[in-house]
Amino acid sequence: MTARHSRWERTGAEQHNAAYEEARAALLLGQMVHDRRTAVGLTQGELAERAGMTQPQLSRLESGGATPTVPLLARLAAALDAELDITFKPHRDAAA
């Protein structure tokens, strides 16, 4: 029974880590949208209208409660007079 429990803990931890990383990415992305929006002096309503979404949708995105699609990110970038830059970077420990 102990071996089964160990395997359950390991599987649960992996699922937890994946969910944590997704939530972290959503929060970081939302913060970037918020920071740019406030830097250009737009309200949530103004940005939402420019990006073709509702203010509650934008609020949810900024708070990390929603993960936008790439087309929505492109609309947000255009509405924020910004360039959308999506990159893949190797992990720090993979440099060896």
Stockholm file with secondary structure:
# STOCKHOLM 1.0

chainA/1-96         MTARHSRWERTGAEQHNAAYEEARAALLLGQMVHDRRTAVGLTQGELAERAGMTQPQLSRLESGGATPTVPLLARLAAALDAELDITFKPHRDAAA
#=GR chainA/1-96 SS CHHHHHHHHHHHHHHHHHHHHHHHHHHHHHHHHHHHHHHTTCCHHHHHHHHTSCHHHHHHHHTTSCCCCHHHHHHHHHHTTCCCCCCCCCCGGGGC
#=GC SS_cons        CHHHHHHHHHHHHHHHHHHHHHHHHHHHHHHHHHHHHHHTTCCHHHHHHHHTSCHHHHHHHHTTSCCCCHHHHHHHHHHTTCCCCCCCCCCGGGGC
//
